Amino acid sequence: MSRGLSPALAGATARRVLTQLRHDPRTIAMMVAVPAVLMILLRYVVSDSLVLNRVAPEYIGVFPFVIMFIVAAITTQRERARGTLERLMAMPLGKLDLLAGYGIAFGLMACVQVTLVLVVSLTWLGVTLPGSAVPMAVVAVLDAVLGMACGLFASAFARTEFQAVQFMPAFVLPQALLCGLIVSRDHMTAVLRWLSDVLPLSYAVDAMQRITASPSWTRAISADVTIILAFTVAALIGGALTLRRRTP
C-alpha cells in the first residue's frame, strides 16, 4: 500500500534536484535567463508601447511555460534513462515524495525565473499594468509550474532526450496557435474553439489578458487559475502513474 507524502523525503528530493541544477549552469541559464532575453527581443520587435503593454503579459505567461516544459521533460527523461528514478524508487521513497520534490525544486526555479522576467519587463522594457504586478507574478509562476508538470508527464513517453525535445513542437506549438496569442479565441471556428478549451495554455493566456484589462483580481481570473491548477494536478497524477519500480 502506498503511504502519504513525507515532507522530509520531498525536501531531500528537492535539495538533490537543486544540487544537480547548480552543477549544470547551461540549464540554469536556460531556465532563468532565456525568458527575460525573449522579452527583450519582443520589446524590439514590437516598437509601439501600447501594443507592447497589451501583448507582453501574454508572453510573460507563455515563455516560462515553454521553457519549464522543455527543461523538466529533458531532466526527468535523463534520470529515467540513467536509472536514477529506478534507484530512488527502490528506496523508501514514495511517488508523491518524488514528484513533490521535483515540484518544489522547479517551483523555486520558476519563482526566480518569473521575478527576473517581471523586473526586466516592468523596469527596463517599460511595460505598464493597470494595477499591481502581484496577480501577474502569481499567474506566471503557476504557468511555469504547469509547464514543469506537463514536462514531467511527457517524459514518460520519450526514450531519449532527443525524443523529449520532440514533444515540444508536438505538445506546445499547437497550444501556442490555439491559445489566443495570434487570433482571438472568440474568432475561431467551433472546432478550433473546442480544441482551445481543452488545452491548458489557453487559460494561462486568458488570465494574463484579463489582468491587463482590470486593475484588480476578478472571478474570471480565479476561474482561469483554478483550471490551471487542475491541469497541473492532473499532469502530476499522470506522471505518478508512469513511475515504475523497474524500467521495462
N, C-alpha and C positions, 0 to 999 in steps of 0.2 A: 504494500500500500504506500502511496506517495504521502509524504508529510507536508506540513505547511512551510511557508517561507521563513528562512533563518536570516535575520538581519546581519549577523556576524559573517556568515558564509557569503551572502550577497555583497557585503562590504569588502571582503577579501577578494572576491572575483573582480569587483570594480577596481581595486588597487592593482591587481595583476594586469588588467587591460590598460589602465593608465600608465603603468610602468612600461609596458610594451610600446605604447604610443610614444612615450618620452624618448625611446631609443629609435624612433622612426620619424625623423624631422620632416621628411617629404610628405608623409601622411598628415602630420600636424599642420604643415603649411597648406596642404590642400583643404583640410577641414576648416581652418581658421581664416586664412588669407584669401583664398580663391573667391568666396562670395563677395568680399569687400572689393577685390580687384574687378570683378564683374560689374559691381555697382558703379565703380569709377568709369568703366568702359561705357556703361549705359548712359552716364551723365554726358559724355562727349558725343555719343550717338544722338541723344535727344537734347538739342540745344535750347529748346523752349522750356522755360522754368515752369509754366503752367502745366504743360504736358508731363514734365518730369514729376511734378508733385502728384499727378494723377496715377501714373504708371509705376513709379518707384516702389510704393508699398507692396504692390502685387509681386514684383520681382524679389523684394526682401523676403517674401514668404516662399517663393518658388526656389530660389538659389540654394538656401540651406537644405531644403527637402532633397534636391537632386544630389548635392554633394554628400550628405549623410547617407543617402541610399547607396551610392557607389562605394563609399568607404566601408560601411557596415557589411555590405554584400561581399566585398573582396576579403575583408578581415575575417569574417566568420567562415567563409569558404576555405580560406587558407588554414584555419585551425581545424576545420573538418578534415581537409586533405592530409594534414600532417599528423592527424590522430590526437591532437591536443584535446579536443572535446571528448573524444572517446576515453582518454586517460582521466580527464576530470570527472566524467560520468561514472568511472569505476571507483571513485572516492565517495565518501558520504556527502555528496553534493547533489541536491535535487535540481530538477529542471527549472523550477521557479527561482531558486538561488542563482543559477547560472544566467538566466535571462534578466533577472533583476540587476545582477552585477553589470551586465553589458548595458542595460538601460541607464543605470546610474552613471557609468563612465562616459557613455556617449551623450547622455543628457548634460553632464557638466561641460563637455566639449561644445555642445550646442549653445549653452549659455555664453561661453567665451566667444564663439563664432558670431552669434546674433548681437552681442554687445559691440563687437568691433564693427559689424556692418551698420548698426544704428548710429554709432559715434561718427563714422565716416560719412554716412548719408545725411545726418541732421546737422553736421557742422561744415565739413569741407565742401560737400556737394550741394548744400543749401536746400535740402528737402524740407518742406514745412508741412505741419499737420494741423488739422482744425482743433485738436485737443492734446491731451497728454500722449507721450510716446509709450507709456506703460502698456496699453492694450496691444499696440503693435508688437512690442517686445514679447508679450505673453504668447500671442498667436504665432510669431516667428519661431520661438523656441518649441512650441507644440508641433509646428510644421517640420522642424528639424528632427524631433523625436519620432514623428510619424515616418519620415524618410528612413530613419535608423531601423524602426520596427519592420518596415517593408523590406529593407535590405537584408535583415536577419532571416526573414521568411523566404525571400527569393534565393538566398544562398543554398537552401536545401535542394534546389533543382539544378545546381551547377556542379560539375565535377572538376572543373579547373577555374583558376582565377580569370582566365580569358572568357570563359562562359559566363562568369558572374558579371563581367563588364558588359557582355552582350545583352543582359537583361535590362540595361539602362535604356537603349532605344526601344526595346520591346515593351517595357513597362512604363517608362517615364514619358517618352516623346508623345505617345497618343494622349496621355493626360494633359501635356502641355498644349496640345492642339485643341482639346475639348474643354479646358477648364475656364475659358473666358478671357484668356490673355490676348488672343488675336481677334476673336469675334465674340461679341456678347452672347452669352448662352441663350438669351431671350430671342435671338435672331437665328438660332439653329433650327434645323428640321426636327421633327418629333423624334426620329430615331436617334439622331446625334444628341439631342437634349436628354433622352433617356440614358444613353451611354454616359453622358456627362454627370448625370445624377447619381450614378453608381461608382464614380471614381473619386477617391479621397482628395485629390489636389483641387478639385472644383470648389470644395468647401473652404480650403485654405485661401484660395484667391478671392472667393466671395467674402470671407471675413475681412480680408485686407481692404477690399473695395468699400465695405461698409464702414470701416474705421476711417477711411479718408473722407467719407461723406457725413460723418457725425462726430461731434466733439466729445461724446460720452459713449459708454458701453451700453449696447442695446440688446433686446431679447433676441433679435436676429443674429447678432454676433455670438450670443450664448448658444444658440441653436447650432451654428456652424462649429463652434468649439466642441460641443457635445458630440457631434458627428465625427470630428477629427479624433477625439479621444476614443470613440467606439471603434473606428478603423484601426487605431494604434493597438488597442487591446486585442482586437481580432487577429491582427498580424502577429502579435506576440504569442497568442494562443496557438496560431498556426505554426510558428517557429518552435514552440514547445512540443507540439505533436510530431515534428520531424526529427527531434533529437532522439537518438538511439544509443543504447549502451554499447553496441558494436556497429561499426560501419559495414554495410552489406558488400 
